[in-house]
Amino acid sequence: MPLCFLKRYAESARQVCPEVPLSMHAHLFRHTRAMHLYQAGIPLSYIKDFLGHVSVNTTDIYASTDTSMMKAALEKIDRRDGEQVSNEVPIWKDDEEMILKLCGLK
């Protein structure tokens, strides 16, 4: 019954927001919550406990980065003790395509 509930409301939501996945399932909410925790900087070992996984290897499937995480990592390279190292504007500044290329994803 809950699956029918999710699919029905997913179809309705897709009319307004086409990004709603075609295959809606309850585990998607669990995965999304785990990704939000990971993106917020919560260690995988904590997320493992939150999800009730026995092994952190199981939790590792949630450890995929998004472009905002990659951008933050690239910006850390250009900082020393929290201050900007140079006045140069990074080539990836406001350029998501360049961030993907620099991270080997494009």
N, C-alpha and C positions, 0 to 999 in steps of 0.2 A: 504493500500500500504506500509506504513513504516514497518509493521509487517513482510511482505514478504521479504522486504529488509534486516531486521535484521536476520531472519531465514536463508536466503540464504547465507549471509556473515558468520553467525555462523557455518553453515555446512562447509563452505570453511576453516574457521579458525580452526575448530576441526581436520582437516586433519593434521595440523602442530602442534596444541596444544590440546591434548585430554581433558584438563581440562575445555575447553569451555563448559558451561552447555548445556544440550540437549534442555531444554525449555528456549530459549532466548526470552526476552521481554523487552520493554523499561523501565519498572519499575526496572529492575535489575540494570540499570545505576544509578538510583536515590538511590536505596538501597546501592550500592557500595560507592557512594559519601558520603552518610550519615555515613557509617561505617568508611571510611577514616577520616572524621572529628572527629568522636568519638575516634578513635584510636590515633589521634593527640592531644587528651586532650580537645577538644572543649566541653563545657558544653551542656548537652542535651537541656536546655532551648534555647540556641542559634541555635542548629540544628533544633529544633521545628520551630523556626521562619524562618530559611533558607528553610525548606521544606514546610512551609505554613500550618502546623498542628495547629488546634485549641487547642488541649490538649497535654501536655507533655506525657500523657499516651499512645497516639498514637505513639509518637516518641520513646517510651521505647522499642519497638520491635527491634530497631537498637542497643540497649545497651547490646549486647552479646560480651563477651571477646574472644580474640584469645590467642594462647599460648604465643605470644610475650608480650601481656599485662599482662598475669599471671606471666610470668617470671620477668617482671619489678616490679610487686607488691611484689613477693617473695624476690627479691634483696633489696627492700626498707626496709624490715624487718631487714636485716643484716647491715643496715647503720644507723649511728647517726650523724646528722649535716653534711651529705655528705661524711663522712669518714667511711671506713671499720671498723666494731666493732672488728672483730677477723681475724686471719690469716687463719682460716679454710676455705677450699673450700666447698661451699654449695653442698649438695648431688644432687641438681637439675642442677648444672652447666653443660651446654651443653647436657642435657638429657631431651628431649621433653616428652618422655614417663613418666619420674618421675614427671615432672611439671603437667602433666594431672592427675596422681595418687594423688599428693598432693592437687590438686584442686577438687578432687572428680569427675573427668570426665572420669576415666578409672577404 
